[in-house]
Amino acid sequence: MIVKKKTHRSNNWLLKHFQDPYVKAAKKNKIRSRAWFKLAQLDEQYKLFKTGMSVIDLGASPGSWSQYAIHKIGTTGRLIACDILPMKPIKSVYFFQGDIRDKNVLHLIFDSLHDAKFNLVMSDMAPNITGNFSIDMPKIITLSELALKISSYFLSKNGIFLLKSFQGEGFNELHNKIQRVFKKIKICKPKSSRTRSREIFILAVR
């Protein structure tokens, strides 16, 4: 009986997913995922990208944010992407594969980039969501704090930090930590982010 309920929920999710207009648009335009539209809408509203910028993309796979960003910053820009999962190559994007919760991977990134400064650090990272937020939120907060650590180290003056997070226990404490590092903070939810989702985005300027 339990298996049937799970299967029914999964089938409903898949049906809604493939009927989603952004999923259809992504497929039609050969975009790697619907997440592309979230970044595009945030960029349209807040003018995140300029030609020649240096960008770090955390949680990059399958690559839609990197796909969008490299188009905006052009060949004179620099884009470093990282994810625990593999990602098909994107021209002019340098990709690290590894789990940044692993100190060795984190040290490798820091050592490779040395003291380079970036104009934008963006994070679309999320753990595998179980639907039980007492389990999910601590994992989400851990990834968010790692993204904050990376942005604190690598962002240039007036640099931008864009973080996907979720509403739930620990979010207010995370928000307070970001406030201590950044001078301007805004919470955003682009229209392509599903209304029923707890997903939100924090946009902060150093």
The 8 nearest C-alpha neighbors of each residue, nearest first, counted from 0:
[[1, 3, 2, 4, 5, 6, 7, 8],
 [2, 0, 4, 3, 5, 6, 7, 8],
 [1, 3, 5, 0, 4, 6, 7, 8],
 [4, 2, 6, 0, 1, 5, 7, 8],
 [5, 3, 7, 1, 6, 2, 8, 0],
 [6, 4, 8, 2, 7, 3, 9, 1],
 [5, 7, 3, 9, 4, 8, 2, 10],
 [6, 8, 4, 10, 5, 9, 3, 11],
 [9, 7, 11, 5, 10, 6, 12, 4],
 [10, 8, 6, 12, 11, 7, 5, 13],
 [9, 11, 13, 7, 12, 8, 6, 14],
 [10, 12, 8, 14, 9, 13, 7, 15],
 [13, 11, 9, 15, 10, 14, 16, 8],
 [14, 12, 16, 10, 11, 15, 9, 17],
 [13, 15, 11, 12, 16, 17, 10, 18],
 [16, 14, 18, 12, 13, 17, 19, 11],
 [15, 17, 13, 19, 14, 18, 12, 22],
 [18, 16, 19, 14, 15, 13, 22, 23],
 [17, 19, 15, 16, 20, 14, 23, 22],
 [18, 20, 16, 22, 17, 21, 15, 23],
 [21, 19, 23, 22, 24, 18, 17, 25],
 [22, 20, 24, 23, 33, 19, 25, 191],
 [23, 21, 25, 19, 33, 20, 24, 17],
 [22, 24, 20, 26, 21, 25, 27, 19],
 [25, 23, 21, 27, 26, 22, 20, 28],
 [26, 24, 30, 22, 28, 23, 27, 33],
 [27, 25, 29, 23, 24, 28, 30, 22],
 [26, 28, 24, 25, 29, 23, 30, 22],
 [27, 29, 25, 30, 26, 24, 23, 31],
 [30, 28, 26, 27, 25, 31, 24, 32],
 [31, 29, 25, 28, 32, 26, 63, 35],
 [30, 32, 63, 61, 62, 29, 25, 33],
 [31, 33, 34, 63, 30, 25, 35, 22],
 [32, 34, 35, 22, 21, 25, 36, 31],
 [35, 33, 37, 32, 36, 63, 38, 64],
 [36, 34, 63, 33, 38, 64, 37, 32],
 [35, 37, 39, 34, 38, 33, 40, 191],
 [38, 36, 34, 40, 39, 35, 191, 189],
 [37, 39, 41, 36, 40, 35, 42, 64],
 [40, 38, 36, 42, 37, 41, 43, 35],
 [41, 39, 43, 37, 42, 38, 36, 189],
 [42, 40, 38, 44, 43, 39, 45, 37],
 [43, 41, 46, 47, 39, 45, 40, 44],
 [42, 44, 40, 41, 46, 45, 39, 47],
 [43, 45, 41, 42, 46, 40, 47, 39],
 [44, 46, 42, 47, 43, 41, 40, 48],
 [47, 45, 42, 43, 48, 44, 41, 49],
 [46, 48, 42, 45, 49, 41, 159, 43],
 [49, 47, 46, 71, 72, 42, 50, 52],
 [50, 48, 72, 52, 51, 71, 47, 46],
 [49, 51, 72, 52, 73, 71, 76, 48],
 [76, 50, 52, 75, 72, 73, 49, 53],
 [53, 51, 76, 72, 50, 49, 118, 54],
 [52, 54, 77, 117, 118, 76, 78, 119],
 [55, 53, 78, 119, 117, 120, 118, 77],
 [54, 56, 120, 79, 80, 78, 121, 119],
 [55, 57, 80, 121, 59, 122, 79, 120],
 [58, 56, 122, 81, 59, 80, 121, 123],
 [59, 57, 124, 82, 123, 81, 60, 122],
 [58, 60, 62, 57, 82, 56, 81, 80],
 [61, 59, 62, 86, 82, 58, 84, 85],
 [60, 62, 86, 59, 31, 63, 32, 87],
 [63, 61, 60, 59, 65, 64, 66, 31],
 [62, 64, 66, 35, 31, 65, 32, 67],
 [65, 63, 67, 66, 35, 62, 68, 59],
 [66, 64, 68, 62, 67, 63, 69, 59],
 [67, 65, 63, 64, 68, 69, 62, 70],
 [66, 68, 64, 70, 65, 69, 63, 35],
 [67, 69, 65, 71, 70, 66, 64, 72],
 [70, 68, 72, 71, 73, 66, 67, 65],
 [69, 71, 68, 67, 73, 72, 66, 65],
 [72, 70, 68, 69, 73, 48, 50, 67],
 [73, 71, 50, 51, 76, 69, 49, 52],
 [74, 72, 75, 76, 70, 71, 69, 50],
 [73, 75, 76, 72, 91, 51, 69, 77],
 [76, 74, 51, 73, 77, 72, 50, 52],
 [51, 77, 75, 52, 72, 74, 73, 53],
 [78, 76, 53, 54, 52, 79, 75, 51],
 [77, 79, 54, 92, 55, 53, 93, 80],
 [78, 80, 55, 93, 94, 92, 56, 54],
 [81, 79, 56, 94, 59, 55, 57, 93],
 [82, 80, 95, 57, 94, 96, 59, 58],
 [83, 81, 58, 96, 84, 59, 97, 60],
 [82, 84, 97, 98, 96, 85, 81, 58],
 [85, 83, 82, 60, 96, 86, 97, 61],
 [86, 84, 96, 60, 83, 87, 82, 61],
 [87, 85, 60, 61, 88, 62, 84, 59],
 [86, 88, 89, 85, 61, 62, 60, 94],
 [89, 87, 86, 90, 92, 94, 93, 62],
 [90, 88, 92, 91, 87, 66, 65, 62],
 [89, 91, 92, 88, 69, 93, 66, 74],
 [92, 90, 89, 93, 74, 78, 69, 77],
 [93, 91, 78, 89, 90, 79, 94, 80],
 [94, 92, 79, 80, 78, 91, 95, 89],
 [93, 95, 80, 81, 79, 92, 96, 86],
 [96, 94, 81, 80, 97, 82, 93, 79],
 [97, 95, 82, 83, 81, 85, 94, 84],
 [96, 98, 83, 82, 104, 99, 95, 81],
 [97, 99, 83, 100, 101, 104, 82, 96],
 [100, 98, 105, 101, 104, 97, 102, 83],
 [99, 101, 98, 102, 105, 142, 145, 104],
 [102, 100, 99, 104, 103, 98, 105, 97],
 [101, 103, 105, 104, 106, 100, 99, 107],
 [104, 102, 106, 101, 105, 107, 99, 100],
 [105, 103, 107, 101, 106, 102, 99, 97],
 [104, 106, 102, 99, 108, 107, 103, 109],
 [107, 105, 109, 103, 108, 104, 110, 102],
 [106, 108, 104, 110, 105, 109, 111, 103],
 [109, 107, 111, 105, 106, 110, 112, 104],
 [108, 110, 106, 112, 107, 111, 113, 105],
 [109, 111, 113, 107, 108, 112, 106, 114],
 [112, 110, 108, 109, 113, 107, 106, 114],
 [111, 113, 109, 110, 115, 108, 114, 107],
 [114, 112, 110, 111, 115, 109, 108, 116],
 [113, 115, 112, 116, 153, 109, 152, 110],
 [116, 114, 113, 112, 153, 117, 154, 155],
 [117, 115, 153, 155, 154, 114, 118, 53],
 [116, 118, 53, 154, 155, 119, 54, 153],
 [117, 119, 158, 53, 155, 154, 52, 54],
 [120, 118, 159, 54, 117, 158, 160, 121],
 [119, 121, 55, 160, 150, 54, 56, 161],
 [122, 120, 161, 56, 160, 162, 57, 55],
 [121, 123, 57, 162, 124, 56, 58, 163],
 [122, 124, 58, 163, 57, 162, 125, 121],
 [125, 123, 58, 122, 57, 142, 163, 126],
 [124, 126, 139, 123, 127, 142, 58, 128],
 [127, 125, 128, 139, 138, 124, 135, 142],
 [126, 128, 129, 125, 135, 138, 130, 139],
 [127, 129, 130, 126, 135, 125, 131, 132],
 [130, 128, 131, 127, 135, 134, 132, 126],
 [129, 131, 128, 132, 135, 134, 133, 127],
 [132, 130, 129, 133, 134, 135, 128, 136],
 [131, 133, 135, 134, 136, 130, 167, 129],
 [132, 134, 131, 135, 136, 137, 168, 167],
 [135, 133, 132, 131, 136, 137, 138, 129],
 [134, 136, 132, 138, 137, 133, 128, 131],
 [135, 137, 139, 132, 138, 134, 133, 140],
 [138, 136, 140, 139, 135, 141, 134, 133],
 [139, 137, 141, 136, 135, 140, 142, 126],
 [138, 140, 136, 142, 137, 141, 125, 143],
 [139, 141, 143, 137, 138, 142, 136, 144],
 [142, 140, 138, 144, 143, 139, 137, 145],
 [143, 141, 145, 139, 144, 140, 146, 138],
 [144, 142, 140, 146, 145, 141, 139, 147],
 [143, 145, 147, 141, 146, 142, 140, 148],
 [146, 144, 148, 142, 147, 143, 149, 141],
 [145, 147, 143, 149, 144, 148, 150, 142],
 [146, 148, 144, 150, 145, 149, 151, 143],
 [149, 147, 145, 151, 146, 150, 144, 152],
 [150, 148, 146, 152, 151, 147, 153, 145],
 [149, 151, 147, 153, 154, 152, 148, 120],
 [152, 150, 148, 149, 153, 147, 154, 180],
 [151, 153, 149, 150, 154, 148, 116, 114],
 [154, 152, 116, 150, 117, 151, 149, 155],
 [155, 153, 117, 158, 150, 116, 118, 151],
 [154, 156, 158, 116, 117, 118, 157, 153],
 [155, 157, 158, 205, 154, 118, 204, 159],
 [158, 156, 205, 204, 155, 159, 118, 154],
 [159, 157, 118, 155, 156, 154, 205, 119],
 [158, 160, 204, 119, 203, 118, 120, 205],
 [159, 161, 120, 203, 121, 202, 119, 204],
 [162, 160, 121, 202, 201, 122, 120, 159],
 [163, 161, 122, 201, 200, 121, 164, 160],
 [162, 164, 200, 123, 199, 122, 201, 161],
 [163, 165, 199, 198, 200, 162, 143, 139],
 [166, 164, 198, 197, 199, 167, 163, 170],
 [167, 165, 197, 170, 198, 164, 199, 168],
 [166, 168, 170, 169, 165, 136, 132, 197],
 [167, 169, 170, 136, 166, 171, 133, 137],
 [168, 170, 172, 171, 167, 173, 140, 136],
 [169, 171, 173, 172, 168, 167, 166, 174],
 [172, 170, 174, 173, 169, 175, 168, 167],
 [171, 173, 175, 169, 174, 170, 176, 168],
 [174, 172, 170, 176, 171, 175, 169, 177],
 [173, 175, 171, 177, 172, 176, 170, 178],
 [176, 174, 178, 172, 173, 177, 171, 179],
 [177, 175, 173, 179, 178, 174, 172, 180],
 [176, 178, 174, 180, 179, 175, 181, 173],
 [179, 177, 175, 181, 176, 180, 174, 182],
 [178, 180, 176, 177, 181, 175, 182, 174],
 [181, 179, 177, 178, 176, 182, 205, 151],
 [182, 180, 205, 178, 204, 183, 179, 177],
 [181, 183, 205, 204, 178, 184, 180, 203],
 [184, 182, 204, 203, 181, 185, 205, 178],
 [185, 183, 203, 202, 204, 182, 186, 201],
 [184, 186, 202, 201, 203, 187, 183, 200],
 [185, 187, 201, 200, 202, 184, 199, 188],
 [188, 186, 200, 199, 201, 185, 189, 202],
 [187, 189, 199, 200, 192, 190, 186, 198],
 [190, 188, 191, 192, 37, 40, 41, 187],
 [189, 191, 192, 188, 193, 37, 40, 194],
 [190, 192, 189, 37, 193, 36, 21, 40],
 [193, 191, 190, 189, 194, 188, 37, 198],
 [192, 194, 196, 195, 191, 190, 198, 197],
 [195, 193, 196, 192, 190, 197, 191, 198],
 [196, 194, 193, 197, 192, 198, 199, 191],
 [195, 197, 198, 193, 194, 192, 199, 165],
 [198, 196, 165, 166, 199, 195, 167, 194],
 [197, 199, 165, 196, 164, 166, 163, 200],
 [200, 198, 188, 164, 165, 163, 187, 197],
 [201, 199, 163, 187, 162, 186, 164, 188],
 [200, 202, 186, 162, 161, 185, 187, 203],
 [201, 203, 161, 185, 184, 160, 186, 200],
 [202, 204, 184, 160, 183, 159, 181, 185],
 [205, 203, 159, 183, 181, 158, 157, 182],
 [204, 181, 157, 158, 182, 156, 159, 203]]
